[in-house]
Amino acid sequence: MYAVFASGGQQHKVTSGQIIKVAKLDAEPGSKITFDQILLTSDGEKSSIGAPYVAGSSVVVEVVGHGRGKKIKIIKTKRRKNSQKQMGHRRDHTEIKILEVK
């Protein structure tokens, strides 16, 4: 069985036992969270599509840890001025383990 849920402005397709990275959540490692914004559920034969969410379904996850993504470099230049500005950005994420798809 799999489900598609919304978190942090993104949609994630998950199954039980899977470990994924989502946008940073305010939760301690080891705590459990329930996501109720389920967009789609399917068990292989029968699918339920929400309008906008599927009623009565949820995804239970456990927070594994927090981290930061790879650094993205941004370079801005001004033509004919021999001027450059270099910046970097790293996005924070939370690693979660899917315990149960209801």
C-alpha positions as CSV (number, residue, x, y, z in Angstrom):
1,M,0.0,0.0,0.0
2,Y,1.3,3.5,-0.8
3,A,0.1,7.0,-0.2
4,V,0.9,10.5,-1.4
5,F,0.9,13.2,1.3
6,A,1.7,16.9,1.3
7,S,4.4,18.4,3.6
8,G,6.3,21.7,3.3
9,G,4.7,22.6,0.0
10,Q,5.8,19.3,-1.6
11,Q,4.2,16.0,-2.3
12,H,5.8,12.7,-1.3
13,K,4.9,9.2,-2.5
14,V,5.6,6.7,0.4
15,T,5.2,3.1,1.5
16,S,5.7,1.6,4.9
17,G,9.3,1.2,6.1
18,Q,10.6,3.9,3.7
19,I,13.0,6.6,4.9
20,I,12.7,10.0,3.1
21,K,13.9,13.6,3.5
22,V,11.2,16.4,3.9
23,A,11.4,20.1,4.6
24,K,12.5,20.8,8.2
25,L,9.9,20.0,10.8
26,D,9.8,21.2,14.4
27,A,10.0,17.8,16.1
28,E,12.6,16.0,18.2
29,P,14.4,12.9,16.9
30,G,12.5,9.8,18.0
31,S,9.1,11.5,18.2
32,K,6.1,10.4,16.1
33,I,4.1,12.6,13.8
34,T,0.8,12.0,12.0
35,F,0.2,13.5,8.6
36,D,-3.5,14.0,7.8
37,Q,-3.1,15.8,4.4
38,I,-3.3,12.6,2.3
39,L,-3.9,13.3,-1.4
40,L,-4.0,9.7,-2.7
41,T,-4.0,6.1,-1.3
42,S,-3.7,2.9,-3.2
43,D,-3.4,-0.8,-2.2
44,G,-2.7,-2.1,-5.8
45,E,-6.3,-2.8,-6.7
46,K,-8.3,0.1,-5.2
47,S,-7.3,3.8,-5.2
48,S,-8.8,6.7,-3.3
49,I,-8.2,10.2,-4.6
50,G,-9.0,13.1,-2.3
51,A,-10.9,16.3,-3.1
52,P,-8.7,17.8,-1.8
53,Y,-7.8,15.2,0.9
54,V,-8.8,11.6,1.5
55,A,-11.0,11.4,4.6
56,G,-10.1,9.0,7.3
57,S,-6.5,8.2,6.1
58,S,-3.2,9.2,7.6
59,V,0.5,8.5,7.6
60,V,2.4,7.9,10.8
61,V,6.1,8.7,10.7
62,E,9.0,8.7,13.2
63,V,11.6,11.5,13.1
64,V,15.1,10.0,12.5
65,G,17.1,13.2,12.5
66,H,17.8,16.6,11.1
67,G,20.4,17.7,8.5
68,R,21.3,20.1,5.8
69,G,21.4,19.5,2.0
70,K,24.2,20.0,-0.4
71,K,25.5,23.5,-0.9
72,I,24.3,25.4,-3.9
73,K,26.6,28.1,-5.2
74,I,25.2,31.4,-6.6
75,I,27.5,33.6,-8.6
76,K,26.4,37.1,-9.7
77,T,28.6,39.1,-12.1
78,K,28.5,42.6,-13.6
79,R,29.7,42.8,-17.1
80,R,32.7,44.9,-18.0
81,K,33.2,45.8,-14.3
82,N,35.4,42.9,-13.2
83,S,33.0,42.4,-10.3
84,Q,31.7,39.1,-8.9
85,K,29.7,38.1,-5.9
86,Q,29.6,34.5,-4.7
87,M,27.0,33.2,-2.2
88,G,26.0,29.7,-1.0
89,H,22.8,28.2,0.2
90,R,22.0,25.0,2.1
91,R,18.5,23.9,2.8
92,D,17.5,22.3,6.1
93,H,15.7,18.9,6.0
94,T,14.3,16.3,8.4
95,E,14.8,12.6,7.8
96,I,11.7,10.6,8.6
97,K,10.8,6.9,8.6
98,I,7.3,5.9,7.5
99,L,5.8,3.6,10.2
100,E,2.3,3.1,8.9
101,V,0.0,4.1,6.0
102,K,-3.6,4.0,7.0
